[in-house]
């Protein structure tokens, strides 16, 4: 009887862990880009996902206090400069809890040339429960997430992946 209870407890714990791990997986490849309508840090306007239809997107969840997030900013600025005319856009989703003013100061100080939006809890959940930053998603022209990245991604890797969708 004691062995049966132990086995049942182990099974229940495994089941709970499995369910939890499934619920925190980020958006997977070949999924449609979740719809969003978020406030722009740059001008306060509401920016909708539909505004980017037909473009290749690199969406990155970041925070101003995150060292790898800060490290990727120059790379993203460069990619935006080089590839914008080809139909590519970087979009930053800030998860900062200290408010838009802090993020706006960061955007100005870094001279960020791509849209930065204030992500909310719903956006986080729509993207599969982003639980680490930076977390990024590459979206093709059809609006499908084709790749996700966790952590800092090398410039050469990003450029190769993006160019494969632009060509």
N, C-alpha and C positions, 0 to 999 in steps of 0.2 A: 504494500500500500504506500509506504514511504517512497519507494522508487518511482511509483506511478505519479505521485505528486511532484517529485523532483523533475521527472521527464516533462510533465505538463507545464511546470514553471519555465523550464528551458525553452520549450516550444513557444509559449506565450511571449517570452522575452525576444526570441528570434523573430516572431511575427511582428511585434511592435517595431523592432529595429528595421525590418524590411519595409514596413509601411512608411516609417519616418524617412528612410533613405530615398524612397521613391518620391516622396513629397518635396524633397529639397533638390532634386535634380534640375539643373537649368534647362531652358528651352533646348530641345534637341534639333539636330539638322533635319531639314525637309519639313519643318513646321512653319506655318504662316507667321509672319511678323505680328506680334500682338499690337492691337490698336492702342494708341495713346493720344492724349490731349494734355500737354504739360506747359507750364509757364516758362518762358524764355528768361534766362538770367540777363542776357544782353539788353532786352527792351521791355520785358514784362508781358509781352503778347503771349497768347495761347497758341502753341504750335501743335498741329495734328500730324499723326503718322501719314495721313493721306497726302500731305504736302510733299512727300518724298517718293511718291509712286513712280516707278520706272527707273529709279536710281539704284546704284550699288551703295549699300550703307555699311559703315562700321560703327556700331553702337557700343559705347563703353560706359559701364557703371564705375564711378570714381568718387573720391573724396579729396578735399584740399589738404588734408593732414596725412594722406597715404603716400609713403615714399615711392613705391613703384608706379603709382598713379602720376605723381609729379614727373617721374622719369620718362613716362611715355608721352607727355604733352609735346615736346619738341618733334618727336617722330610723327605724331598725328597732325601737327601744324604743317610739317613738310609734305606729308601725303595729301593733305587737303589742298595745298598750293599746287602740287604737281598733277593731281588727278581730277580736280573739280570740273575742269572743262570736258572731261571724258564721261561725266555723269556719275561721279562719286562724291559722297558726303560722309564726313565723320559727324557723329552726334554724341555729345557727352551727356550722360545722365548723372547729375550730382545726387549723392545720397547723404550729403552733409546735413547734420541736425541743427547746426548753428545758424541756419537761415541764408536767405538769398544774398544779403549784403556781403557776407564773408565770401561767398562763391563769386559774386560780381567782382570783388577786389582781386581775387585770384585770377579770374579771366583777364582782367585788365593788365595785371602785373605780368602775366605770361604772354600777353598779346595773342590770345587764342582766336583763331580765324574760322572756327566752325561753331555751329549752334550748341549751346549748353543749356540744358533744361533741368528743372528741379523735379527729380523722380519722387514719387510718393509710394506709399505702401502697396497700393493696388498695382502700380507698374512693376514693382519688385515681384509681386506674386504672379503677375501675368507673364513675366519672363522666367518663371519656374522657381521663384524664391532665391534670388541672388544672395548668397551667404558669405561671399568673399570678394574683395576688390583688389585690383581691377578685374572685372568680369566683362567680357566683350563678345559681341555677336556680329558675324558677317552675314549680310542679307543680299540676295541677288536681285536683279531687276524685276523678277516676278513676285517679289515680296516674300520669298522663302528664306528662313534662316538656314544657311548652308554650313556654317561652322561656328563653334563657340570656343572661347579661349578663357583660361583662368590664369591670372597673374600677368606679369610683363611679357610682351611678345616682341621679339627682335624685329627691327625695321625691315630687314631683308625678307623675313618670313611673311610679314604683313603685306609688303609690296607684291610679292609673288602671288599670294592668295587673292589679293584684290585684282591684280592684273589678269588673273585667270578668268575672272568674272566680267571684266571690262572688254576683253578681246573676243 
